[in-house]
Amino acid sequence: MFYPEINEEDLSHKAKIKVIGVGGAGCNAVNHIMNNMCETGEYADVEFVGVNTDVQALQKCSASKKLQIGKKITRGLG
């Protein structure tokens, strides 16, 4: 069996983790994950994104980045 060599440079790279919540349920999941991870202080390297058509729902989302989709069609009303 072949085992690739692992050098120090390979070990220094960190994974980029993004949690993307889509819609009301997705943003609720993001909030839940952030609340649970906040208690343990584990989410420093995790990027959270909330995506929704509803502006009010996005305002309640705790994600650091928020993206409103369907602005013209829904006029901000999910």
Secondary structure, DSSP 8 states (H G I E B T S, - for coil): -------HHHHH----EEEEEEHHHHHHHHHHHHHHHHHHT--TTEEEEEEES-HHHHHH---SEEEE--HHHHTT--
